[in-house]
Amino acid sequence: MIHVQHVADAAKGIAPFFNPGTRGVEIRPEILAAAPDAPVIVKRFADSFHQTALEETLRARGVGRLLVCGMMTQNCVTHTAISRRRRNTRSPSSPTCRPRCRRCCI
């Protein structure tokens, strides 16, 4: 497991819910507890691969398949799943992923 945390640039004011110091930027405690030693990738864009070390982290861990779950399926999860930068990984089809995402994101 790899945690991905969206932290917006407060100076741009485009996503106040994800600005540093707000509740929205926090990774839920039960998610952290599920994998307390997992790395945390901090991102500033919907695509978790864009300008982050996610691709390198996945490669270093030998990951070939992704199950992408998150809080905003219509935005961040979708952009990460269809990212050109995830060319070295495969994702399950959305019917497989969606039920799991709902459970982990309630």
C-alpha positions in Angstrom: 0.0 0.0 0.0 1.1 3.5 -0.7 -0.8 6.5 0.8 -1.3 9.5 -1.5 -2.1 12.8 0.1 -3.4 15.8 -1.8 -2.0 19.1 -0.4 -3.2 22.1 -2.4 -1.1 25.3 -2.8 -2.9 27.7 -0.4 -1.5 30.7 -2.3 -3.5 29.7 -5.3 -6.7 29.2 -3.2 -8.1 26.7 -5.7 -8.9 23.9 -3.3 -9.3 25.3 0.2 -10.5 21.9 1.5 -7.0 20.5 0.8 -5.0 23.4 2.0 -2.3 22.7 4.7 -3.8 22.7 8.2 -7.3 21.8 7.1 -9.2 18.7 8.0 -9.5 17.8 4.3 -5.8 17.4 3.9 -5.5 14.8 6.6 -5.3 11.1 5.8 -8.0 9.3 7.8 -6.6 7.6 10.9 -8.1 4.2 10.0 -6.5 4.3 6.6 -3.1 5.1 8.1 -3.6 2.4 10.7 -4.2 -0.2 7.9 -0.6 0.4 6.7 1.3 2.4 9.2 4.7 1.9 7.5 3.5 2.7 4.0 5.1 5.6 2.2 3.1 8.8 1.8 3.3 10.5 -1.6 2.3 14.2 -1.4 0.6 15.5 -4.6 -0.7 18.8 -5.7 -2.6 17.7 -8.9 -5.5 15.3 -9.6 -3.1 12.9 -11.2 -1.1 11.2 -8.4 1.8 10.6 -10.9 2.2 14.2 -12.0 5.2 15.8 -10.4 5.5 13.1 -7.6 7.7 10.1 -6.9 4.8 7.7 -7.2 6.1 6.0 -10.4 9.6 5.6 -8.9 8.1 4.3 -5.6 6.0 1.7 -7.5 9.0 0.6 -9.6 11.2 0.3 -6.5 8.6 -1.9 -4.8 8.1 -4.1 -7.9 4.4 -3.1 -8.2 2.8 -4.2 -11.5 -0.9 -3.8 -10.7 -2.8 -0.9 -9.0 -6.0 -0.8 -7.1 -6.7 3.0 -6.9 -9.1 4.1 -4.2 -9.7 7.5 -2.8 -12.0 10.2 -1.7 -12.8 11.8 -5.1 -13.5 9.1 -7.6 -14.7 11.6 -10.2 -11.4 13.5 -10.0 -8.3 12.2 -8.4 -8.9 8.5 -8.7 -10.0 8.8 -12.3 -7.0 11.0 -13.3 -4.6 8.7 -11.5 -6.1 5.5 -13.1 -5.9 7.0 -16.7 -2.6 8.7 -16.3 -0.1 8.3 -19.1 2.6 8.1 -16.4 1.2 4.8 -15.0 2.3 3.0 -18.2 4.2 0.3 -16.3 1.2 -0.8 -14.2 -2.2 -2.3 -14.8 -5.4 -1.5 -13.0 -8.4 -3.7 -12.5 -11.6 -2.8 -14.4 -13.8 -0.3 -12.6 -16.5 -2.9 -11.6 -13.8 -4.6 -9.5 -12.4 -1.4 -8.1 -15.6 0.5 -7.3 -17.0 -1.6 -4.5 -13.6 -1.7 -2.8 -13.2 2.1 -3.1 -16.6 2.7 -1.5 -15.7 0.6 1.5 -12.3 2.3 2.1 -13.6 5.8 1.5 -16.7 5.9 3.6 
